[in-house]
Amino acid sequence: MHAVSEMRAKLGWKLLSPPAGPLLGPLLSYELPERLQAQGYGVLFELYEKESLQIAITPIQGRYCLRLSPHVYNTEDEISRAVDT
């Protein structure tokens, strides 16, 4: 999946979703890196305000995680733009 490889290659964020295989679904969860943990939900508001990018931020076991759900109607360019943001 393009989104998984983009996030890994460009950001190196920890993937919490199942890796490629039969359990991989359209919802991807990544643990926010330390530099963004203090911002928490602020990351969500900042990305929407600056980039019109809709994501979800969810606390999981005391750590903030980003949830991204690319779908068939998203182009690879749109996914790359989201990762580059």
C-alpha positions in Angstrom: 0.0 0.0 0.0 1.4 3.4 -1.1 0.5 5.2 2.2 2.4 2.6 4.3 5.5 2.8 2.3 5.4 6.6 2.0 5.1 7.0 5.8 7.9 4.6 6.5 10.3 6.0 3.9 9.7 9.7 4.6 8.9 9.9 8.2 10.0 6.6 9.9 7.0 6.7 12.2 6.0 3.6 14.1 3.1 1.7 12.4 0.6 0.4 14.9 -1.7 -1.2 12.3 -1.1 -4.7 11.1 1.7 -4.8 8.5 0.9 -5.8 4.9 -1.0 -9.0 4.7 -4.5 -10.3 5.3 -5.2 -8.1 8.4 -4.1 -4.8 6.7 -7.2 -2.6 6.3 -7.8 0.9 5.1 -7.3 2.6 8.5 -3.7 3.2 9.3 -2.5 4.2 12.8 0.9 5.6 13.5 2.4 6.7 16.9 3.3 10.4 16.8 7.0 11.0 17.3 8.2 12.5 20.6 8.5 16.0 19.1 4.7 15.9 18.4 3.5 14.1 21.5 3.3 17.4 23.5 1.0 18.9 20.8 -1.5 16.0 21.0 -4.8 17.1 19.4 -3.2 20.3 18.3 -1.6 18.4 15.4 -5.1 17.6 14.1 -6.2 21.3 14.3 -3.0 22.6 12.8 -3.1 20.2 9.8 -6.7 21.0 9.1 -6.2 24.8 9.4 -3.0 25.0 7.4 -3.5 22.2 4.8 -7.2 21.3 4.9 -6.1 17.8 5.8 -8.5 15.7 7.8 -6.9 13.2 10.1 -7.7 11.7 13.5 -5.6 11.9 16.6 -6.3 9.2 19.2 -4.6 8.5 22.5 -3.7 4.8 22.7 -2.1 3.5 25.9 -1.1 7.1 26.9 0.5 8.0 23.6 -1.0 10.1 20.8 -1.4 8.4 17.5 -2.3 9.6 14.1 -5.0 7.8 12.2 -5.1 8.1 8.4 -7.6 6.4 6.1 -6.6 6.6 2.5 -9.1 5.1 0.1 -9.5 4.2 -3.6 -10.6 7.7 -4.4 -7.3 9.2 -3.1 -4.5 9.5 -5.6 -1.0 8.6 -4.8 -0.1 12.3 -5.2 -2.7 13.2 -2.5 -1.2 10.6 -0.2 2.3 11.9 -0.8 1.1 15.4 -0.1 -0.4 14.3 3.2 2.9 12.6 4.2 5.0 15.6 3.1 2.8 17.9 5.2 
